[in-house]
Amino acid sequence: MSDIAVRTEGLGKAYALGVSRRGYGTLRESVAEASQRSLRRLARRRIPSRQVDLVWALRDLSLTVNRGEVVGLIGHNGAGKSTLLKILARITEPSRGWAEVTGRVGSLLEVGTGFHLELTGRENIFLNGAILGMRRAEIRERFDEIVAFSDVERFLDTPVKRYSSGMQVRLAFSVAAHLETEILLVDEVLAVGDASFQRKSLRKMTEVASTGRTVFFVSHNLATIRALCDRAVFLERGGVEADGPVTTVIDRYLQTLEREDEEDLLKRPDRDMRGVQQTLIERLVIHDSSGHPGVVVGGRNVTVAVHVTEVLPDMHCRLTIVNGLGQPVATLDSEIFAPADSLKEDLGSRIECEIEALPLGPGRYSIDVRLAGQQQLQDGLRGAAFFDVEPGVFDQRPIPPAESYEGDVVLRHAWRLPA
């Protein structure tokens, strides 16, 4: 038997912009289309077809993964990570090239993937097992373990359509992780559950990774990728930018983010496209009292300025400070009001956040930004700016240099020592 679990060759997937396949149209749309067809026949003329604008989510992707490998997929938004998993799970077909998958595949790509909403949780467990090709006796053998892990026993005989999104995630992950599949595909959905479930899921993922199963894991949390995976694949614009040991590939990805930080943010293609985008993040600058951007000193007051293309009513900004491993350190959200907040007419088209006595240890950090206006998401960017924190003084106590400091946060504290 071959040691290869997954192999792709020249894999490509294209999507058409502005063109949707026919689905369940309204009666009005059906009557209008029928009238147009009749008019075209009467006029005996052909209306020129609209030119389709294609976007390639994957392009010429070739990849070989052996049995038992745990592979982390990293990359910007829109790099093709989720599209690749959907092709491997046979949810969608490639536009060109091919993908060969050897073994039973379990996937957790979206909340409730593979669930029939009208069926109960109990029925969906057996349905998912049957889809994976498992015998009923095999499913029964793992049934109690699945239910105990998901913590939905009380609602087991309730239709899944009445479950909360968190309950669906718990049950879907339990089924995917406990049923005996040779290949497991896991997307970012682990970030949906509560903190307790996330910790339990990561422990289970570590256990699964040690059993010799082939795992594809997608996450923006680079620390999780580093902990779970031995190999990482960095996807960029639908192709493989880097493939190798997890630490090497993560470093390559972070270098790419820093290069993009130096460019005009309006040219970034990896922004959050779910927003309305009547206004965009144009530039982000961070500086302390010295005024030099990009380098700040721990313990000093720091200002983060977000420049936008247009000021909208009811604008809000959310900043997430991220450490070098991709772990969030702190979140600053203007929508959560405090008496120190204010409205100023002289700011022009920028939003400012002042951090008093920056409580960060020495190291390299980045800032993710989400911008909202008119009660709608407008724009979002990961790694919109990078900055270095140099050791300074916090609460009259010197901050040690990076080589002797562990952690990200500096705490105000006082010792009581015996005389």
C-alpha positions as CSV (number, residue, x, y, z in Angstrom):
1,M,0.0,0.0,0.0
2,S,1.3,3.5,-0.9
3,D,2.3,5.8,1.9
4,I,0.7,8.7,0.1
5,A,-2.6,9.9,1.7
6,V,-3.3,13.0,-0.4
7,R,-1.8,14.1,-3.7
8,T,-2.8,17.0,-6.0
9,E,-1.4,17.9,-9.4
10,G,-2.0,21.2,-11.2
11,L,-5.1,21.8,-9.0
12,G,-7.1,24.9,-9.9
13,K,-10.5,26.3,-8.8
14,A,-12.1,29.3,-10.4
15,Y,-15.2,31.2,-9.3
16,A,-17.2,33.6,-11.4
17,L,-17.7,37.1,-10.0
18,G,-21.2,38.5,-10.3
19,V,-22.7,35.3,-11.9
20,S,-24.6,32.8,-9.8
21,R,-26.0,29.4,-10.8
22,R,-29.7,29.1,-11.0
23,G,-31.3,28.2,-7.7
24,Y,-34.8,28.6,-6.4
25,G,-35.9,31.8,-8.2
26,T,-39.1,33.8,-7.4
27,L,-42.2,33.6,-9.5
28,R,-41.6,37.2,-10.6
29,E,-38.1,36.3,-11.9
30,S,-39.4,33.2,-13.7
31,V,-42.1,35.2,-15.5
32,A,-39.7,37.9,-16.4
33,E,-37.2,35.4,-17.8
34,A,-39.9,33.6,-19.8
35,S,-41.0,37.0,-21.3
36,Q,-37.4,37.8,-22.3
37,R,-36.9,34.5,-24.0
38,S,-40.1,35.0,-26.0
39,L,-39.0,38.5,-27.1
40,R,-35.6,37.1,-28.2
41,R,-37.3,34.4,-30.3
42,L,-39.6,37.0,-31.9
43,A,-36.8,39.4,-32.7
44,R,-34.7,36.4,-34.0
45,R,-31.6,38.0,-32.5
46,R,-29.0,36.8,-30.1
47,I,-28.3,39.0,-27.1
48,P,-24.5,39.0,-26.5
49,S,-23.6,37.1,-23.4
50,R,-22.0,38.9,-20.5
51,Q,-18.3,38.3,-20.2
52,V,-17.6,36.4,-17.0
53,D,-14.9,37.7,-14.6
54,L,-13.1,34.7,-13.1
55,V,-11.2,34.7,-9.8
56,W,-8.8,31.7,-9.2
57,A,-9.0,30.6,-5.6
58,L,-6.5,27.9,-6.4
59,R,-4.0,27.9,-9.3
60,D,-1.7,25.1,-10.3
61,L,-1.4,23.7,-6.8
62,S,0.7,20.5,-6.5
63,L,1.1,18.9,-3.1
64,T,1.9,15.4,-1.7
65,V,1.1,14.5,1.9
66,N,2.0,11.1,3.4
67,R,0.0,9.0,5.8
68,G,0.3,10.2,9.4
69,E,1.5,13.7,8.6
70,V,-0.1,16.6,10.5
71,V,-0.1,19.6,8.1
72,G,-0.9,23.2,9.0
73,L,-2.3,25.4,6.2
74,I,-1.5,29.1,6.7
75,G,-2.0,32.2,4.6
76,H,-3.9,35.4,4.1
77,N,-7.6,35.6,3.8
78,G,-8.5,34.4,0.3
79,A,-5.3,32.4,-0.2
80,G,-7.2,29.2,-1.0
81,K,-7.0,27.3,2.3
82,S,-10.7,26.6,2.7
83,T,-11.1,25.9,-1.0
84,L,-8.4,23.3,-0.9
85,L,-10.1,21.5,2.0
86,K,-13.5,21.6,0.3
87,I,-12.0,19.9,-2.8
88,L,-10.3,17.2,-0.6
89,A,-13.7,16.7,1.2
90,R,-15.4,16.4,-2.2
91,I,-17.7,19.3,-1.4
92,T,-16.7,21.1,-4.6
93,E,-15.0,20.0,-7.8
94,P,-11.8,21.5,-9.2
95,S,-11.8,23.6,-12.4
96,R,-8.6,22.0,-13.6
97,G,-6.0,19.5,-12.4
98,W,-6.9,16.6,-10.0
99,A,-6.7,15.6,-6.3
100,E,-6.3,12.0,-5.2
101,V,-7.4,11.2,-1.6
102,T,-6.7,7.7,-0.2
103,G,-8.8,6.8,2.8
104,R,-12.0,7.8,4.6
105,V,-12.2,11.5,5.1
106,G,-13.7,13.3,8.1
107,S,-14.2,17.1,7.8
108,L,-15.1,19.9,10.0
109,L,-15.1,22.9,7.7
110,E,-18.1,25.0,8.8
111,V,-20.6,24.9,11.6
112,G,-22.8,21.8,11.2
113,T,-21.1,20.6,8.0
114,G,-22.8,17.4,6.9
115,F,-25.7,17.7,9.3
116,H,-29.3,17.4,8.2
117,L,-31.1,20.1,10.2
118,E,-34.4,18.3,10.4
119,L,-32.8,15.2,12.0
120,T,-31.9,14.9,15.6
121,G,-28.4,14.9,17.0
122,R,-28.6,11.2,17.5
123,E,-29.7,10.6,13.9
124,N,-27.0,12.9,12.6
125,I,-24.3,11.0,14.4
126,F,-25.3,7.8,12.6
127,L,-25.9,9.6,9.3
128,N,-22.3,11.1,9.4
129,G,-20.9,7.7,10.2
130,A,-22.7,6.1,7.3
131,I,-21.5,8.8,4.9
132,L,-18.0,8.0,6.1
133,G,-18.6,4.3,5.2
134,M,-18.6,3.1,8.8
135,R,-20.7,0.1,9.9
136,R,-23.5,0.7,12.4
137,A,-21.7,-1.4,14.9
138,E,-18.6,0.8,14.7
139,I,-20.7,3.9,15.3
140,R,-22.4,2.4,18.3
141,E,-19.1,1.5,19.7
142,R,-18.0,5.2,19.7
143,F,-21.5,6.7,20.3
144,D,-21.3,7.2,24.1
145,E,-17.8,8.8,23.8
146,I,-19.0,11.2,21.1
147,V,-22.0,12.3,23.1
148,A,-20.0,12.7,26.3
149,F,-17.4,14.9,24.5
150,S,-20.0,17.1,22.8
151,D,-21.9,17.7,26.1
152,V,-25.3,17.8,24.2
153,E,-26.8,14.6,25.8
154,R,-29.8,16.5,27.1
155,F,-30.7,17.6,23.5
156,L,-29.7,14.5,21.7
157,D,-33.2,13.7,20.5
158,T,-33.9,17.4,19.4
159,P,-33.6,18.4,15.8
160,V,-30.3,20.0,15.0
161,K,-32.0,23.1,13.6
162,R,-32.9,24.0,17.2
163,Y,-29.3,23.8,18.3
164,S,-27.2,27.0,18.9
165,S,-24.1,27.4,16.7
166,G,-22.0,26.4,19.7
167,M,-23.9,23.2,20.2
168,Q,-23.6,22.4,16.5
169,V,-19.8,23.0,16.6
170,R,-19.4,20.7,19.6
171,L,-21.4,17.9,18.1
172,A,-19.8,18.3,14.6
173,F,-16.3,18.2,16.1
174,S,-17.1,15.3,18.3
175,V,-18.3,13.2,15.3
176,A,-15.3,14.2,13.1
177,A,-12.7,13.6,15.8
178,H,-14.0,10.3,17.3
179,L,-15.2,8.4,14.2
180,E,-12.4,6.3,12.7
181,T,-11.4,8.3,9.6
182,E,-7.9,8.0,8.0
183,I,-7.9,11.7,7.1
184,L,-9.2,14.6,9.1
185,L,-9.8,18.1,7.7
186,V,-10.3,20.9,10.2
187,D,-10.9,24.5,9.3
188,E,-11.0,27.6,11.6
189,V,-14.2,26.5,13.3
190,L,-12.5,25.7,16.6
191,A,-12.5,29.4,17.2
192,V,-16.3,29.4,17.4
193,G,-16.8,27.4,20.6
194,D,-16.4,28.7,24.1
195,A,-13.0,28.8,25.8
196,S,-13.5,25.6,27.7
197,F,-14.5,23.7,24.5
198,Q,-11.6,25.1,22.6
199,R,-9.2,23.8,25.2
200,K,-10.8,20.4,25.1
201,S,-10.8,20.3,21.3
202,L,-7.1,21.2,21.1
203,R,-6.3,18.4,23.6
204,K,-8.3,16.1,21.4
205,M,-6.5,17.3,18.3
206,T,-3.2,16.6,19.9
207,E,-4.4,13.1,20.7
208,V,-5.6,12.6,17.1
209,A,-2.3,13.9,15.7
210,S,-0.4,11.3,17.8
211,T,-2.4,8.3,16.5
212,G,-1.0,8.3,13.0
213,R,-4.0,9.8,11.3
214,T,-3.4,12.4,8.5
215,V,-4.6,15.8,9.6
216,F,-5.0,19.1,7.7
217,F,-5.4,22.0,10.1
218,V,-6.3,25.6,9.1
219,S,-5.9,28.3,11.6
220,H,-4.8,31.9,11.9
221,N,-3.5,31.1,15.4
222,L,0.1,30.4,14.5
223,A,0.9,29.1,18.1
224,T,-1.7,26.4,17.6
225,I,-0.3,25.5,14.2
226,R,3.2,25.3,15.8
227,A,2.0,23.1,18.7
228,L,0.0,20.6,16.6
229,C,1.9,20.4,13.3
230,D,5.3,19.2,12.2
231,R,4.8,20.5,8.6
232,A,3.2,23.7,7.3
233,V,2.1,24.9,3.9
234,F,2.0,28.6,3.2
235,L,-0.6,29.4,0.5
236,E,-0.4,32.7,-1.4
237,R,-2.9,33.7,-4.2
238,G,-3.9,30.0,-4.6
239,G,-0.5,28.5,-4.9
240,V,2.2,27.1,-2.6
241,E,4.5,29.8,-1.5
242,A,6.4,27.7,1.1
243,D,6.2,24.1,2.2
244,G,8.4,22.6,4.9
245,P,9.1,22.4,8.7
246,V,6.4,24.3,10.6
247,T,8.8,26.9,12.2
248,T,10.5,27.7,8.9
249,V,7.2,28.2,7.1
250,I,5.7,30.4,9.8
251,D,8.8,32.6,9.8
252,R,8.4,33.0,6.0
253,Y,4.7,33.9,6.4
254,L,5.5,36.5,9.1
255,Q,8.1,38.1,6.9
256,T,5.5,38.3,4.1
257,L,3.1,40.1,6.5
258,E,5.9,42.6,7.4
259,R,6.6,43.3,3.8
260,E,3.0,44.1,3.1
261,D,2.9,46.3,6.2
262,E,5.4,48.6,4.4
263,E,3.1,48.9,1.4
264,D,0.0,51.0,0.9
265,L,-2.8,49.3,2.9
266,L,-5.3,50.2,0.2
267,K,-3.4,47.8,-2.2
268,R,-3.7,44.8,0.2
269,P,-5.8,42.0,-1.4
270,D,-6.3,40.1,1.8
271,R,-8.7,42.4,3.5
272,D,-12.0,41.2,5.1
273,M,-14.3,41.2,2.1
274,R,-17.5,40.6,4.1
275,G,-17.8,44.3,4.9
276,V,-19.8,47.1,3.0
277,Q,-16.5,49.0,2.4
278,Q,-17.9,52.5,2.0
279,T,-14.7,53.4,3.9
280,L,-11.4,51.6,4.0
281,I,-8.3,51.4,6.3
282,E,-5.8,53.5,4.6
283,R,-2.9,53.6,7.0
284,L,-2.0,52.7,10.6
285,V,0.7,54.4,12.6
286,I,1.8,53.6,16.2
287,H,4.2,55.8,18.1
288,D,5.1,56.7,21.7
289,S,6.0,60.1,23.2
290,S,9.3,60.1,21.2
291,G,7.2,60.4,18.0
292,H,9.2,57.7,16.1
293,P,6.8,55.3,14.4
294,G,7.3,51.5,14.5
295,V,9.4,51.4,17.7
296,V,7.9,52.1,21.1
297,V,9.2,51.8,24.7
298,G,7.4,49.7,27.3
299,G,5.9,51.8,30.0
300,R,5.4,54.9,27.9
301,N,2.1,56.3,26.6
302,V,1.5,55.0,23.1
303,T,-0.9,56.3,20.4
304,V,-2.3,54.2,17.6
305,A,-3.7,56.2,14.7
306,V,-6.0,54.5,12.1
307,H,-6.4,56.6,8.9
308,V,-9.5,55.9,6.9
309,T,-10.7,56.9,3.4
310,E,-14.0,58.4,4.6
311,V,-15.6,59.3,7.9
312,L,-19.0,57.6,8.4
313,P,-21.7,58.1,11.1
314,D,-21.3,55.9,14.1
315,M,-17.8,54.8,13.3
316,H,-16.1,52.2,15.5
317,C,-12.7,50.6,15.5
318,R,-11.4,47.4,17.0
319,L,-7.6,46.8,17.4
320,T,-6.1,43.4,18.4
321,I,-2.5,43.4,19.4
322,V,-0.9,40.1,18.4
323,N,2.5,38.6,19.5
324,G,5.1,37.0,17.3
325,L,3.4,33.6,17.4
326,G,0.1,35.0,16.1
327,Q,-1.6,34.9,19.6
328,P,-3.9,37.8,20.5
329,V,-2.5,39.7,23.5
330,A,-5.1,42.4,24.0
331,T,-8.2,43.8,22.2
332,L,-9.1,47.5,22.2
333,D,-12.7,48.2,21.1
334,S,-14.1,51.7,20.7
335,E,-17.6,50.3,20.8
336,I,-17.1,49.5,24.5
337,F,-17.5,53.0,26.0
338,A,-15.6,54.5,28.9
339,P,-15.6,58.0,30.4
340,A,-12.2,58.7,29.0
341,D,-13.4,58.3,25.5
342,S,-14.3,61.5,23.5
343,L,-15.4,62.9,20.1
344,K,-13.0,65.4,18.4
345,E,-13.7,67.5,15.3
346,D,-10.0,68.1,14.6
347,L,-9.1,64.5,13.9
348,G,-10.0,64.6,10.3
349,S,-10.2,61.1,8.8
350,R,-8.4,59.3,11.5
351,I,-9.3,57.4,14.7
352,E,-6.9,57.5,17.6
353,C,-6.4,55.1,20.5
354,E,-4.1,56.1,23.4
355,I,-2.7,53.4,25.6
356,E,-1.4,54.7,28.9
357,A,1.9,53.2,30.1
358,L,2.1,50.4,27.5
359,P,2.2,47.2,29.5
360,L,4.0,45.0,27.0
361,G,7.3,43.2,27.3
362,P,10.1,43.6,24.8
363,G,9.5,41.9,21.4
364,R,7.9,42.1,18.0
365,Y,4.1,42.7,17.8
366,S,1.5,43.4,15.1
367,I,-1.9,44.9,15.0
368,D,-5.1,43.6,13.4
369,V,-7.8,46.1,12.6
370,R,-11.6,45.9,12.1
371,L,-13.5,49.0,11.0
372,A,-17.3,49.5,11.4
373,G,-19.6,52.3,10.3
374,Q,-23.3,52.8,10.0
375,Q,-23.7,49.7,12.2
376,Q,-22.0,47.5,9.6
377,L,-18.6,46.0,9.1
378,Q,-16.6,48.1,6.6
379,D,-13.1,46.7,6.4
380,G,-10.6,44.4,8.2
381,L,-6.9,43.7,7.9
382,R,-4.6,41.3,9.7
383,G,-1.1,42.6,10.4
384,A,-2.0,46.1,9.4
385,A,1.1,47.3,11.2
386,F,4.2,45.8,13.0
387,F,6.1,47.4,15.8
388,D,8.9,46.6,18.2
389,V,8.7,47.2,22.0
390,E,12.0,48.1,23.7
391,P,12.5,47.6,27.4
392,G,11.6,50.7,29.5
393,V,10.2,51.4,32.9
394,F,6.7,50.4,34.0
395,D,5.3,51.6,37.3
396,Q,8.8,52.7,38.4
397,R,10.1,49.1,37.8
398,P,12.6,48.5,35.0
399,I,11.5,46.1,32.3
400,P,14.1,43.4,31.6
401,P,15.6,43.0,28.1
402,A,14.0,40.4,25.7
403,E,16.6,37.7,26.4
404,S,15.7,37.5,30.1
405,Y,12.0,38.3,29.9
406,E,9.3,35.6,29.3
407,G,5.7,36.5,28.4
408,D,4.1,39.4,26.6
409,V,2.4,41.4,29.4
410,V,4.0,43.6,32.1
411,L,1.9,43.7,35.3
412,R,1.8,46.3,38.1
413,H,2.9,44.5,41.2
414,A,4.6,44.7,44.6
415,W,6.7,42.2,46.5
416,R,6.8,41.5,50.3
417,L,10.0,39.9,51.2
418,P,11.3,38.9,54.6
419,A,13.7,41.4,56.3
